[in-house]
Amino acid sequence: MKLFNYRKFYDKDSLRINDLGNNPIKFFKKWFKEAEKVDGIIEPNAMTISTILKNRPSSRVVLLKEIKDRSLVFFTNYNSKKGEALSDNPNICASFYWAPLERQVIFKGVASKTDENYSDTYFKSRPLESQAAAIISRQSQVIESYEELLNRYNNFLNKNKNLSLKRPNHWGGIEINIKEIEFWQGRENRLHNRIICHLKENKWEIQILSP
Ligand SMILES: Cc1cc2nc3c(=O)[nH]c(=O)nc-3n(C[C@H](O)[C@H](O)[C@H](O)COP(=O)(O)O)c2cc1C
């Protein structure tokens, strides 16, 4: 495995500042729709989110569930490591890499919990099995064994057969209130296109970055 010799050539597309217009979120939706159409991108909504707890960064993948005018939404367990990190420091970074399109998008913003009705609505839309998993899993806690988790899950499902399940308080949406977006398009000879957008007094300031 000689990683030194890995060399990918990027030449699929280009990105110019004028392509963005004056609304980078609208432009993100355009790129997102393009990513949805590519066979090799199985989960275009998979994004890596980074948080900081006591000065130590952590990253992990979650699924984007809604793109709003100024925010992105995902769902999680509020008592997880990321939940703990965000209640201590709400600054968050979310990034997408769509390899077949040679595109990366990085968001920076501030996280807050979505309102309870919104979380309830999404929770109800999930299959019963996923609802049960969200209820019984103490995300990010050490467990004795996988079998113990399965037993807890099966016992819960047996007891709650035919009942409609209520969203637990420890589970719900996180909204990333966007402050900054960077679009990256791979180019020939590593001279990539990068466009950075900052939200300043409710207006987008859009600039080009050196690769
Ligand atoms: C493709 C993929 C999608 C995932 N989606 C979610 C998600 O939407 N919400 C979530 O809490 N965890 C999701 N996970 C699991 C997280 O990556 C992570 O393991 C979990 O949230 C615990 O993270 P934490 O201990 O840093 O809080 C996903 C993992 C993968 C690989």
The ligand as a MOL file (V3000), in Angstrom:
LIG
                    3D

  0  0  0     0  0            999 V3000
M  V30 BEGIN CTAB
M  V30 COUNTS 31 33 0 0 0
M  V30 BEGIN ATOM
M  V30 1 C -23.8370 6.8000 7.2210 0
M  V30 2 C -24.0180 7.1130 8.6790 0
M  V30 3 C -25.1290 7.8190 9.0810 0
M  V30 4 C -25.3090 8.1490 10.4260 0
M  V30 5 N -26.3770 8.9150 10.7790 0
M  V30 6 C -26.5100 9.3210 12.0700 0
M  V30 7 C -27.5230 10.2540 12.4380 0
M  V30 8 O -28.2840 10.7740 11.5960 0
M  V30 9 N -27.6230 10.5920 13.7530 0
M  V30 10 C -26.7730 10.0850 14.7110 0
M  V30 11 O -26.9220 10.4220 15.8790 0
M  V30 12 N -25.7860 9.2180 14.3790 0
M  V30 13 C -25.6250 8.8290 13.0850 0
M  V30 14 N -24.6010 7.9910 12.7250 0
M  V30 15 C -23.6980 7.4730 13.8020 0
M  V30 16 C -22.6520 8.5460 14.1620 0
M  V30 17 O -21.6410 8.5910 13.1790 0
M  V30 18 C -22.0240 8.2990 15.5380 0
M  V30 19 O -21.4850 7.0070 15.6150 0
M  V30 20 C -23.0430 8.4790 16.6640 0
M  V30 21 O -23.9210 9.5510 16.4220 0
M  V30 22 C -22.3420 8.6920 18.0000 0
M  V30 23 O -21.5210 9.8310 17.9130 0
M  V30 24 P -20.9710 10.5950 19.2110 0
M  V30 25 O -20.5090 9.5280 20.1790 0
M  V30 26 O -19.8270 11.4060 18.6990 0
M  V30 27 O -22.0960 11.3960 19.7550 0
M  V30 28 C -24.3730 7.6870 11.3890 0
M  V30 29 C -23.2400 6.9750 10.9730 0
M  V30 30 C -23.0620 6.7200 9.6350 0
M  V30 31 C -21.7870 6.0160 9.2120 0
M  V30 END ATOM
M  V30 BEGIN BOND
M  V30 1 1 1 2
M  V30 2 1 2 3
M  V30 3 2 2 30
M  V30 4 2 3 4
M  V30 5 1 4 5
M  V30 6 1 4 28
M  V30 7 2 5 6
M  V30 8 1 6 7
M  V30 9 1 6 13
M  V30 10 2 7 8
M  V30 11 1 7 9
M  V30 12 1 9 10
M  V30 13 2 10 11
M  V30 14 1 10 12
M  V30 15 2 12 13
M  V30 16 1 13 14
M  V30 17 1 14 15
M  V30 18 1 14 28
M  V30 19 1 15 16
M  V30 20 1 16 17
M  V30 21 1 16 18
M  V30 22 1 18 19
M  V30 23 1 18 20
M  V30 24 1 20 21
M  V30 25 1 20 22
M  V30 26 1 22 23
M  V30 27 1 23 24
M  V30 28 2 24 25
M  V30 29 1 24 26
M  V30 30 1 24 27
M  V30 31 2 28 29
M  V30 32 1 29 30
M  V30 33 1 30 31
M  V30 END BOND
M  V30 END CTAB
M  END
